[in-house]
Amino acid sequence: MTTVTTKTKGGEFLLKATNAADIFIPEELNEEQRMMRDMTRDFLAHEVIPILDRIDQQEEGLMQKLLDKAGELGLLGTAIPEKYNGFGKDFNTSLLITETVGAGHSFAVALAAHTGIGTLPILYFGNDQQKDKYLAKLATGELKASYCLTEPGSGSDALAAKTKAVLSPDGKHYILNGQKMWITNAGFADVFIVFAQIDGDKFTGFIVEKGPGLTLGNEEHKMGIKGSSTRQVFFSDCKVPAENILGQIGKGHLIAFNILNIGRIKLAAAALGASKRTSTLAIQYAKERNQFKQPIANFGAIQHKLAEQAVQIFACESAMYRAGADIQHSEEMFAAGGKNMEEALLAAAQEFAIECAILKVAGSEVLDYVADEGVQILGGYGFSADYPMDRAYRDSRINRIFEGTNEINRMLTMDMFFKRAMKGELDLMSAVMAVQKELTGIPEFGDEDTALFVAEKKSIANMKKIVLMAGGAAAQKYMDKLANEQEILMNLADVCIYTYMAESVILRVEKLVSMKGEEACKIQIDMARVYLNDALDKSNIAGKNAVNAMADGDMQRMMLMGVKRFTKATPFNTKDARRRIAEALIAANQYAF
């Protein structure tokens, strides 16, 4: 697989331009990766998609059997080293498999919970004895895993957990008492990753096996992902061997938060796979459904929807594999510096935690959009439970809550930027000062370079200036009280998201053009330009809202002028571009990029 050639810091995209040659794009997936993707697609097509109704009815033992079959194919061990019966594949390969499985609705949720938050804590934080005992069986599916963090009184505030762990008098066991809720795979899991307080304030992870003292509530009645097992888990004097402490006492937050970094980008991958399948279903229906003596795919309003679904998916995919390759390259560099495999990947995911948070928001909201418009394209049939959009719509909604709500992730995005600046890891101040100087200067005029994407890259550089200008002003005004200004932080995060997505899709297409030529990439060029055109308008609104919330007088007027200047775009006919995109989708009879 092509890897990036220069060291990129997490969050640094806001401060400097990235070269197209230095990013990874999905078109560079190698033959082995494509074969694994095709195998996974075949598994879903033959084993999962035909029985979605049975899965949603939670037929006894069905999900376990599907996970067993997935384990036989190696789908549960993509990221697990070969010595533990896994494939030991690189990070982008695991993203690719997660994306492909993402089209599997409730099955995708069960598999992701098992392979991600259920298995990775042991892989990355377990000692050698714990790895030897559990990983091989988790890789094959002999053991099924679950993750117990949320409690009735602690959701986003995970460290407020009240589940207690008390060391027995003989020092051999911890006695757990407490309650966890919304636990995926709880109904059939053999192994639970559980977080509890030791001595009242030492937040600690444990590996808990199913047995005496652990009981389950009834299956939750959910809006969507009905086939996934979701139950409360109760601990009543549950004895856990002392050697089953995961990581260090009092350091459970390191497990929870680091695993979430990986979980966030993988959620984006799963949402991407679901989006592609939903887009394909919408395209196929639009070709088959006739109104006014012709397929509704012929109508501009439908073509707009089909094209916009594809534009959003394509941009999200571009950003996800860019970040995935950055994480992978960072992992390689940490490993070269002496860290073992587990430490290296954790450090790399933490390095790109900003991008992971951005992608979690972007991926879940792209899927929500695609599913919503899928319902609209099917019309009355979209509202019928006998057609696939009903399940797609309901199942999509949870993703804006999973892995930290989108509101939390938006605020985390900005919080991490500012904290890294305070630590000197990102030179935000110099960039902020440069933008402030530009605002008081005379704008540059002159002939625009008409070469491919020169104007677009200038627009992206300007979008970054909105975050720097408004973010710098907000930090100076509110200082340590900035965290209380959640609306402003979310406005700034939105501009960050639009910027990262727009830059990623432009760079992807630029690299693709270098590989295939401009003529072969006309539709991809259209998609990149449509996304950027709309991202500029959305950034204008978010930027104005942030400025108006914190400034007045001359400062307000100057910053609003800056927002207007920084979101100025070359006129572009998005209607015709979307029609060309829709034509390509309709001809392919599927999401085709």
FIPA-622039 format. One record per residue (C-alpha): y, x, z. Coordinates in steps of 0.05 Angstrom, whole numbers, plus 5000, padded with zeros to 4 digits. Layout:
BEGIN
YXZ/...
This chain:
BEGIN
500050005000/507050244984/510650435049/518050515063/520551225055/526251245105/526551095179/530050425190/532150205259/531149485282/537549095272/540649635230/540849185169/547348905197/550749585196/548649895130/545849735062/538449805047/535750084983/530949644943/526250234935/525450285010/522749585022/515749295012/514948674969/508948214964/507948394891/505749084916/499648824954/493749254935/487049024907/483449024974/488948595006/488648104948/481148054955/481747905029/487047375014/482547054961/476647055009/480846705061/483446195011/476246034990/474245945062/479945455074/478545085009/471144995023/470544965098/477144705126/481344285077/475743795060/474743605133/481943585159/480942865183/474743065223/478543645253/484343205274/479342735307/477043325349/469743225331/465643545386/464144275372/467244275302/473044755316/468345245350/463745235290/469545375243/471845955286/464746225287/464646205210/471346535208/468647075254/462747195208/467747335152/471747805196/477847355199/478147395275/478248155275/483248355222/487548745271/481948975318/479449695309/472749795274/469550065337/470349365367/467249005306/474048895274/476949095206/482449535235/487249335180/494649505177/500149035201/502048745133/494748585118/494348195183/500747825164/497647665096/491347365128/495646975178/499846705120/493746485081/490446155141/497145805155/495445285104/489745045149/493744575195/490444515264/485145035247/490745535234/493545405303/486845505337/485446145298/492446425310/492046285385/485346635388/487047245346/494247305370/496347125440/489147065463/486447735438/492348195429/494148255504/487248565516/487849005454/494749265472/494749255548/487449265568/484049885596/477950195562/473049795605/476549135589/476749295515/469449485514/467548845551/471648335510/474248575443/467848605403/465847905424/472847645410/472647965340/466247595322/468046945356/462446985408/468046905458/474046455445/480746615475/486746245503/493546425533/496446115596/503846235606/507645575608/507845145671/510944465686/517044825715/517345435671/517845415595/523145855564/524246145633/517246435636/518546885697/519746265740/512246145740/509445905807/501946035797/499946505854/494847065859/492847305928/488347905940/482047735979/481048086047/475648536018/480248735960/475048545907/478247915879/484847565868/484846835886/488846435835/492145765851/496745395804/497544995740/498845165667/500444675611/500644625535/494845115531/492145185461/484445265455/483745085529/478244575515/473245095489/476045775510/471546265546/477146765564/484146595588/490047075591/493546815653/500247005685/501246925759/505647185816/502847695864/506647705931/511247165905/515147595855/510548075819/509347725752/502447975731/497447865675/490047715687/483747635645/480447015672/473546785649/471646055648/467945885712/468645605783/475745465805/478245345734/478644625711/481844275653/486143665643/484943155588/486743315516/494143205504/496242655456/500743035408/505342865351/501943365306/496643915304/492043385332/485743785317/487744355362/485444325434/491444275480/490144175554/492844325623/489144875660/488544835736/486645405783/484045215851/481745825892/479546135826/476446815840/478347355790/475448055797/480848555816/478948975756/481148405711/488548535724/491548635655/496449215652/500349375715/501848935775/508848655768/509248835694/506648185664/513248075630/511948675586/505548345561/508647655552/514947885516/511848435473/506247975449/511647455432/515047955386/508648005345/507347255352/514147075324/513347435258/506147185253/508646475264/513346585205/507346805164/503246195182/509145735167/509946085100/502645925082/503545205102/509945165062/506545414999/501044905004/505944345017/510244554958/504044554913/502143844935/509243604921/509243914852/502543614833/504542924858/511242954820/507443094756/502542524766/507241984792/510441574736/516641164742/521040894686/515341084638/515441824654/513242314709/518342364766/517943114756/522443004695/528242754738/533743224761/533742984833/526343134841/527043804805/532543984854/527843864913/521944234882/526344834865/529744854932/522944854967/521045454925/527645814936/526945755012/519645975011/521146574966/526846815009/522846755073/516947115043/521547675020/524347775090/517647725124/514048265085/520248705088/520148665164/512548735165/512849385127/518549635171/514249495232/508349835200/512350455181/515350485250/508350435280/506151035237/512151435261/510751275334/503451465324/505552125293/509852245355/503752205400/502851465417/496051155410/494950575362/496350025412/502550355441/505250515372/504849795347/507849515410/513650005405/514549835331/514549085344/519649185400/523949615354/524249035305/524548475356/531148235325/527948145257/521847805289/526447295324/530247175258/523747055221/521046585273/527146145264/527346215189/519946095177/519445475221/525745165191/523545305120/516944945134/520644365165/525044305103/519244365055/515143845093/520943365099/522543395025/515143335011/515142665045/521342465005/518242664938/512142234953/516541654974/512641095007/506241484998/509342055037/509741585097/502541385090/497241715133/492541675074/496642205037/497442935057/504942945073/503842545137/499843115167/504343655138/510543325167/507643215236/504343895241/510644275220/514944035278/511644445333/513545105301/520745045322/518245025394/512345515392/513646255410/520346095442/524645525417/529145665357/535245595402/532446135449/530846585389/537846495360/540946715426/536047275434/537947535365/545147635386/543447855457/539048415429/544548645381/549648695437/544849025486/542849545435/550149685422/551449775496/545750275500/548450655440/542350495398/546550125346/553650345329/556649645327/563449875353/565050315293/562949765246/567149255283/573249705282/572449815207/572349065195/578448965239/582149495199/580149165134/582748495158/589748775168/589649155102/590948935031/584748644996/582149054938/582648764868/579849014802/574548894750/567748684776/561749104757/557248634717/550849034729/545148644760/546448464833/552648894843/556848284859/551247984901/550648614943/558148604955/557447884979/551948085027/556048655055/561648155066/557047665102/555348215151/562848305165/563247585190/558247745245/561748395262/568648085262/567047465302/561747805345/566448375363/572047875381/567247455423/564648065460/571748305475/573947615499/568047395540/564948065560/559247945609/560347185605/558547165531/551546905546/554746255569/557846145500/551345905469/554445525412/558246145388/552046575394/548046085353/553446065300/553346815295/545746825294/545746335236/550046815195/545247385214/539346975190/542646785124/544647505114/537847805127/534347295083/539447365027/539248115028/531648115030/530947654969/536048044929/532648704945/525748414929/528048174860/531748824846/525349214860/521248724819/525948814761/525049564766/517549454761/517248914707/523948884672/529448364675/526547904622/520047804662/523947644726/528847124702/526346574749/526247044809/533347244793/535246514792/532046404860/535546994891/542346774865/541346044886/539446264956/545446734962/550246214934/548345714988/547846235043/555146425031/557245695039/553045605102/555846265130/562846015117/561645395160/558145775216/563446315215/569245815219/565845445276/565046095315/572346305303/575145625320/571145615385/574146245412/580846405380/587746095369/594546295341/595246905297/588347165316/585146515294/588946505228/587247225212/579847135227/579346485188/582546845130/577147375139/571646855138/574446565074/575047245041/568047465063/564646845036/568046844968/562846804913/562546874838/561846164808/554546024792/551245404761/545845264812/543944604778/541544944715/538245504755/534445004797/532144634734/529445294706/525845434772/522944724773/520644794701/516645414720/513545064780/511644454740/508544874685/504345254736/502544604773/503344974839/507945424879/507546004831/511346604860/
